[in-house]
Amino acid sequence: MKGHIRKRGENSWAIVVDLGPDPETGKRRRQWQTVKGTKRDAERVRREILHSIETGTHVKPIKMTVGQFLNQWLEDYVAINTAPKTAEGYRVIVNRHLIPNLGAILLTQLQPSHLQGYYTRALSHGRVDGKGGLSARTVLHIHRVISEALTHAAEWQMVARNIAMAVKPPRPRQPQITTLAQEEVGVFLSEAAASPYYDLFYTALYTGMRRGELLGLRWKDIDLDLAQLSVSQTIQRIPGKGFVIQEPKTGRSRRSIALSPSVCILLRQRREHQQSESILLGKAWHDDALVFGNLDGQPLDPSTLTHAFRRIVKKAAIPHIRFHDLRHTHATLMLKQGIHPKIVSERLGHSNIGITLDTYSHVMPGLQEAAARRFEEDLLGAVENAHSFTP
């Protein structure tokens, strides 16, 4: 197998590799590849091509840009293999960040330096509105998306390797979790009492469920006699697709949650109220109905719920929190009350207890101090008794 280099122009070289005769037609096969740079650069590429052919890892260059490949990847893989909300997130990152900055580069010519340089620029002035740079966490998300896409490109033999593996994305800081203190929970619920979403907010605080899980909760998922509910579906609103019902994203997210007596009372009253409304409207009530839905049985709009939540927080004059922080509040208060992290992890639907411990590490120092004091208090009596015992 032979290959040679031809000069094409200023800092431009053509590498020609003889691939031997075609096994079907017998015609001579040659591969041409253009390299920008010095002759030494072209020589290096020639050696790499010959080596990849000899080792069976060679990928024939294709004239497809990074942008064209990413669009193909979104349609051929992401759209049919990921949850709708995940797919929408990938599409936003691809169209808003990756294609405008890397899309014009030929896929086979994409180099680690392209990604590393883009990440540096993105951190300083990568915002779409031109008002500064992206956060390290956003750049990390972008890196994960392009890395996953290039992994599939390598599997589909469109590139020789995933060059993103040679790039180091920025390390984001651990986000600061905001939660309600125990006394602030009462203030929030008192202000929320007049809201049509009070029952939902109360259930969120007392179960740690995600917003989509609460919106997808049906009466048949709840056993008030056994005081537990099952998380078996979620509802999300995806732009251009409307409401999308799907299974929880992981096996651990599909879980049972024990209910406190007050939640059981609240939900029992809510069910009776819904049944009475159905009778007044002349509609049959069934246990497939959503627990937290509109009067017509349709799902609540997540954005409407979020806006109502923000108004309540503002009127209650408590620290600014997001709806998702009710989940963090539930977990934090449980841990402070001495509930084992394994139980908290199961209630939240985390894939493993390590996620729980990492997420709520700010609570751990206080728990360790309390544990040390309790250990000493429990052991102190036994030690004193042993010293006072005389045979």
C-alpha positions as CSV (number, residue, x, y, z in Angstrom):
1,M,0.0,0.0,0.0
2,K,1.4,3.3,-1.1
3,G,0.7,7.0,-0.6
4,H,2.3,10.2,-1.8
5,I,1.9,13.9,-1.4
6,R,1.2,16.6,-4.1
7,K,1.4,20.3,-3.6
8,R,-1.9,22.0,-4.5
9,G,-1.3,25.6,-3.6
10,E,-0.1,27.9,-0.8
11,N,-0.1,25.8,2.4
12,S,-2.3,23.2,0.7
13,W,-1.4,19.6,0.0
14,A,-3.1,16.6,-1.5
15,I,-2.5,13.2,-0.1
16,V,-3.1,10.3,-2.5
17,V,-3.3,6.8,-1.2
18,D,-3.5,3.7,-3.4
19,L,-6.1,1.4,-2.0
20,G,-5.5,-1.4,-4.4
21,P,-8.0,-2.9,-7.0
22,D,-11.7,-3.1,-6.2
23,P,-12.5,-6.7,-5.4
24,E,-15.7,-6.5,-7.6
25,T,-14.7,-4.5,-10.6
26,G,-10.9,-4.8,-10.5
27,K,-10.5,-1.1,-11.0
28,R,-7.8,0.8,-9.2
29,R,-8.9,2.6,-6.1
30,R,-7.4,5.8,-4.8
31,Q,-8.2,8.1,-2.0
32,W,-7.6,11.8,-2.1
33,Q,-7.4,14.0,1.0
34,T,-6.5,17.7,1.2
35,V,-4.5,19.0,4.1
36,K,-3.9,22.6,5.1
37,G,-0.6,23.5,6.6
38,T,3.1,22.6,6.0
39,K,4.4,19.6,4.1
40,R,5.4,18.1,7.5
41,D,1.7,18.3,8.5
42,A,0.7,16.5,5.3
43,E,3.3,13.8,5.8
44,R,2.0,13.2,9.3
45,V,-1.5,12.8,8.0
46,R,-0.3,10.5,5.3
47,R,1.3,8.2,7.9
48,E,-1.8,8.3,10.0
49,I,-4.0,7.3,7.0
50,L,-1.7,4.4,6.1
51,H,-1.5,3.2,9.6
52,S,-5.3,3.3,10.0
53,I,-5.8,1.3,6.8
54,E,-3.3,-1.3,8.0
55,T,-5.0,-1.7,11.4
56,G,-8.5,-1.7,10.0
57,T,-9.5,1.6,11.7
58,H,-9.6,3.8,8.6
59,V,-12.6,5.9,7.9
60,K,-13.1,7.3,4.4
61,P,-13.4,11.1,4.6
62,I,-16.9,12.3,3.9
63,K,-17.9,15.8,2.9
64,M,-20.3,16.3,5.8
65,T,-20.1,19.3,8.1
66,V,-20.5,19.1,11.8
67,G,-23.8,20.9,11.5
68,Q,-25.1,18.4,8.9
69,F,-24.1,15.5,11.1
70,L,-25.7,17.0,14.3
71,N,-29.0,17.5,12.5
72,Q,-28.9,13.9,11.2
73,W,-28.0,12.7,14.7
74,L,-30.9,14.6,16.2
75,E,-33.4,12.9,13.8
76,D,-31.9,9.4,13.5
77,Y,-30.9,8.8,17.1
78,V,-32.0,11.4,19.6
79,A,-35.6,11.7,18.5
80,I,-36.3,8.0,18.8
81,N,-34.0,7.0,21.7
82,T,-34.4,9.7,24.3
83,A,-37.3,11.1,26.3
84,P,-39.1,14.1,24.7
85,K,-37.8,16.6,27.3
86,T,-34.2,15.3,26.9
87,A,-34.5,15.4,23.1
88,E,-35.7,19.0,23.3
89,G,-32.8,19.9,25.5
90,Y,-30.3,18.4,23.0
91,R,-32.0,20.2,20.2
92,V,-31.7,23.6,21.9
93,I,-28.0,23.0,22.7
94,V,-27.2,21.9,19.1
95,N,-29.1,24.7,17.4
96,R,-28.2,27.5,19.8
97,H,-24.6,26.8,20.5
98,L,-22.9,23.9,18.6
99,I,-24.1,24.6,15.0
100,P,-23.5,28.4,15.1
101,N,-19.9,27.9,16.4
102,L,-18.7,24.6,15.0
103,G,-21.3,23.7,12.3
104,A,-19.3,24.8,9.3
105,I,-16.3,22.5,10.0
106,L,-16.0,19.3,8.1
107,L,-16.9,16.4,10.5
108,T,-13.7,14.5,9.7
109,Q,-11.6,17.6,10.2
110,L,-12.9,18.5,13.6
111,Q,-10.0,18.6,16.1
112,P,-9.8,18.8,19.9
113,S,-8.4,22.3,19.5
114,H,-11.7,23.4,17.9
115,L,-13.7,22.3,20.9
116,Q,-11.2,23.6,23.5
117,G,-11.0,27.0,21.8
118,Y,-14.8,27.2,21.6
119,Y,-15.2,26.4,25.3
120,T,-12.8,29.2,26.1
121,R,-14.7,31.7,24.0
122,A,-18.0,30.5,25.3
123,L,-17.0,31.1,28.9
124,S,-16.1,34.7,28.1
125,H,-18.7,35.8,25.6
126,G,-20.8,32.8,24.6
127,R,-24.3,34.1,25.5
128,V,-26.7,34.2,22.6
129,D,-27.9,37.7,23.6
130,G,-24.2,38.9,23.6
131,K,-24.3,39.8,27.3
132,G,-21.3,38.0,28.6
133,G,-20.2,34.4,28.8
134,L,-21.9,31.1,29.6
135,S,-21.6,29.4,32.9
136,A,-19.2,26.5,33.4
137,R,-22.2,24.2,34.0
138,T,-23.7,25.2,30.6
139,V,-20.4,24.6,28.8
140,L,-20.2,21.2,30.5
141,H,-23.7,20.4,29.2
142,I,-22.6,21.4,25.7
143,H,-19.5,19.2,26.0
144,R,-21.6,16.2,27.0
145,V,-23.9,16.7,24.0
146,I,-21.1,16.9,21.4
147,S,-19.3,14.1,23.1
148,E,-22.3,11.8,22.9
149,A,-22.9,12.8,19.3
150,L,-19.3,12.1,18.3
151,T,-19.5,8.7,20.1
152,H,-22.3,7.7,17.7
153,A,-20.3,9.2,14.8
154,A,-17.5,6.8,15.6
155,E,-19.8,3.9,16.0
156,W,-21.4,4.7,12.6
157,Q,-17.8,4.8,11.2
158,M,-18.2,8.4,10.1
159,V,-15.1,9.4,12.1
160,A,-12.1,7.4,13.4
161,R,-12.5,8.4,17.0
162,N,-14.4,10.7,19.4
163,I,-12.1,13.7,19.6
164,A,-14.1,15.2,22.5
165,M,-12.5,12.5,24.7
166,A,-9.3,14.5,24.4
167,V,-10.8,17.8,25.6
168,K,-11.2,18.9,29.2
169,P,-14.4,20.9,29.8
170,P,-14.6,23.4,32.6
171,R,-15.5,22.1,36.1
172,P,-18.6,23.9,37.5
173,R,-18.9,24.7,41.1
174,Q,-21.4,22.7,43.2
175,P,-24.6,24.7,42.9
176,Q,-25.9,26.2,46.1
177,I,-29.2,24.6,47.2
178,T,-31.8,26.9,48.6
179,T,-34.4,25.4,51.0
180,L,-37.0,26.6,53.4
181,A,-36.3,26.5,57.1
182,Q,-38.8,24.6,59.2
183,E,-40.5,27.8,60.4
184,E,-40.6,29.2,56.8
185,V,-42.6,26.1,55.6
186,G,-45.5,27.2,57.8
187,V,-45.3,30.7,56.4
188,F,-45.3,29.5,52.9
189,L,-48.2,27.1,53.4
190,S,-50.2,29.8,55.2
191,E,-49.8,32.1,52.2
192,A,-50.6,29.3,49.8
193,A,-53.8,28.3,51.5
194,A,-55.9,30.5,49.3
195,S,-54.3,29.2,46.1
196,P,-56.1,26.6,43.9
197,Y,-52.7,24.8,43.9
198,Y,-52.4,24.5,47.7
199,D,-52.9,20.7,47.7
200,L,-50.2,20.3,45.1
201,F,-47.7,22.5,47.0
202,Y,-48.5,20.6,50.2
203,T,-48.0,17.2,48.6
204,A,-44.7,18.4,47.0
205,L,-43.4,19.5,50.4
206,Y,-44.4,16.3,52.1
207,T,-43.3,13.8,49.5
208,G,-40.3,15.4,47.6
209,M,-41.9,14.6,44.3
210,R,-40.8,16.4,41.1
211,R,-43.2,18.7,39.3
212,G,-43.7,16.4,36.4
213,E,-44.4,13.5,38.7
214,L,-47.1,15.5,40.6
215,L,-48.7,16.6,37.3
216,G,-48.8,13.0,36.1
217,L,-50.2,11.5,39.4
218,R,-53.5,9.6,39.0
219,W,-56.0,8.5,41.6
220,K,-55.3,4.9,40.8
221,D,-51.6,5.5,41.7
222,I,-52.7,6.3,45.3
223,D,-53.8,3.9,48.1
224,L,-55.0,6.0,50.9
225,D,-55.8,3.0,53.1
226,L,-52.2,1.9,53.0
227,A,-51.0,5.5,53.0
228,Q,-48.8,5.3,49.9
229,L,-48.6,6.4,46.3
230,S,-46.8,5.0,43.3
231,V,-44.8,7.2,40.8
232,S,-45.5,5.6,37.5
233,Q,-45.7,8.4,34.9
234,T,-44.8,12.0,34.4
235,I,-46.3,14.8,32.4
236,Q,-44.1,17.5,30.6
237,R,-45.0,20.2,28.2
238,I,-42.7,20.2,25.2
239,P,-42.7,23.2,22.8
240,G,-44.4,22.2,19.6
241,K,-45.6,18.9,21.0
242,G,-47.9,19.9,23.8
243,F,-48.3,17.7,26.8
244,V,-46.2,14.5,26.8
245,I,-46.9,11.6,29.1
246,Q,-44.0,9.3,29.7
247,E,-42.6,6.8,32.2
248,P,-40.1,8.0,34.8
249,K,-36.6,8.4,33.4
250,T,-35.0,5.7,35.5
251,G,-36.0,2.5,37.3
252,R,-35.4,4.1,40.7
253,S,-37.7,7.1,39.7
254,R,-40.5,4.6,39.4
255,R,-41.1,4.1,43.1
256,S,-43.5,4.0,46.1
257,I,-43.7,6.8,48.6
258,A,-45.2,6.5,52.1
259,L,-47.7,9.3,52.9
260,S,-48.0,11.1,56.2
261,P,-51.5,11.2,57.9
262,S,-52.0,14.9,57.0
263,V,-51.4,14.2,53.3
264,C,-53.8,11.3,53.3
265,I,-56.5,13.5,54.8
266,L,-55.8,16.3,52.3
267,L,-55.9,13.9,49.3
268,R,-59.1,12.1,50.6
269,Q,-60.9,15.5,50.8
270,R,-59.6,16.4,47.3
271,R,-60.9,13.2,45.9
272,E,-64.3,13.6,47.4
273,H,-64.4,17.2,46.1
274,Q,-63.5,16.0,42.6
275,Q,-66.2,13.3,42.7
276,S,-68.8,15.8,43.8
277,E,-67.8,18.2,40.9
278,S,-68.1,15.3,38.4
279,I,-71.6,14.6,39.6
280,L,-72.6,18.3,39.2
281,L,-71.1,18.4,35.7
282,G,-72.9,15.1,34.8
283,K,-69.6,13.3,34.1
284,A,-68.5,9.9,35.3
285,W,-65.6,10.0,37.7
286,H,-62.9,7.3,37.3
287,D,-59.6,6.6,39.0
288,D,-57.6,7.3,35.8
289,A,-58.3,11.0,36.5
290,L,-55.4,13.2,37.3
291,V,-55.1,14.1,41.0
292,F,-53.9,17.6,40.1
293,G,-55.6,18.4,36.8
294,N,-57.9,21.1,35.4
295,L,-61.7,20.8,35.8
296,D,-61.9,19.3,32.3
297,G,-59.5,16.6,33.2
298,Q,-56.6,18.1,31.2
299,P,-53.1,18.5,32.8
300,L,-52.1,21.7,34.5
301,D,-49.8,23.9,32.5
302,P,-46.4,23.7,34.3
303,S,-45.7,27.4,33.6
304,T,-49.0,28.5,35.1
305,L,-48.1,26.5,38.2
306,T,-44.6,28.1,38.4
307,H,-46.0,31.6,38.1
308,A,-48.5,31.0,40.9
309,F,-45.7,29.6,43.0
310,R,-43.5,32.7,42.5
311,R,-46.3,35.0,43.5
312,I,-46.9,33.1,46.7
313,V,-43.2,33.2,47.6
314,K,-43.0,36.9,47.0
315,K,-46.1,37.6,49.1
316,A,-44.9,35.4,51.9
317,A,-41.7,37.4,52.1
318,I,-39.5,34.3,52.4
319,P,-36.2,33.7,50.6
320,H,-36.5,33.3,46.9
321,I,-36.9,29.6,46.0
322,R,-37.9,27.7,42.9
323,F,-40.7,25.1,42.8
324,H,-38.0,22.4,42.6
325,D,-36.6,23.6,46.0
326,L,-39.7,22.2,47.7
327,R,-38.1,18.8,46.9
328,H,-34.8,20.0,48.3
329,T,-36.6,21.2,51.4
330,H,-38.3,17.9,51.9
331,A,-35.0,16.0,51.7
332,T,-33.0,18.5,53.9
333,L,-35.6,18.6,56.7
334,M,-35.8,14.8,56.7
335,L,-32.0,14.4,57.0
336,K,-31.9,17.0,59.8
337,Q,-34.6,15.0,61.6
338,G,-32.3,12.0,61.6
339,I,-33.9,10.0,58.8
340,H,-31.4,7.6,57.2
341,P,-30.1,8.9,53.9
342,K,-31.0,5.6,52.3
343,I,-34.7,6.2,53.0
344,V,-34.5,9.8,51.8
345,S,-32.8,8.6,48.6
346,E,-35.6,6.1,48.0
347,R,-38.3,8.7,48.5
348,L,-36.6,11.0,46.0
349,G,-36.0,8.3,43.4
350,H,-32.3,8.9,43.2
351,S,-30.4,6.1,41.3
352,N,-28.1,5.6,44.2
353,I,-27.5,6.9,47.7
354,G,-24.3,8.7,46.5
355,I,-26.3,11.2,44.6
356,T,-28.3,12.0,47.8
357,L,-25.2,12.4,49.9
358,D,-23.5,14.6,47.3
359,T,-26.5,16.8,46.7
360,Y,-27.2,17.3,50.4
361,S,-23.6,17.4,51.6
362,H,-24.2,20.7,53.3
363,V,-26.4,18.9,55.8
364,M,-23.9,16.2,56.6
365,P,-21.5,18.1,58.9
366,G,-24.4,18.9,61.3
367,L,-25.6,15.3,61.2
368,Q,-22.1,14.0,62.1
369,E,-21.9,16.4,65.0
370,A,-25.3,15.3,66.3
371,A,-24.4,11.6,65.8
372,A,-21.2,12.1,67.8
373,R,-23.0,13.7,70.6
374,R,-25.7,11.0,70.7
375,F,-23.0,8.3,70.6
376,E,-21.3,9.8,73.6
377,E,-24.6,10.3,75.5
378,D,-25.7,6.8,74.9
379,L,-22.4,5.3,75.8
380,L,-21.6,7.5,78.8
381,G,-24.1,5.8,81.1
382,A,-22.8,2.4,80.3
383,V,-19.2,3.5,80.9
384,E,-20.1,5.1,84.2
385,N,-21.9,2.0,85.3
386,A,-18.9,-0.1,84.4
387,H,-16.6,2.1,86.5
388,S,-18.9,2.1,89.5
389,F,-19.3,-1.7,89.5
390,T,-17.1,-3.4,92.1
391,P,-16.9,-7.2,92.1
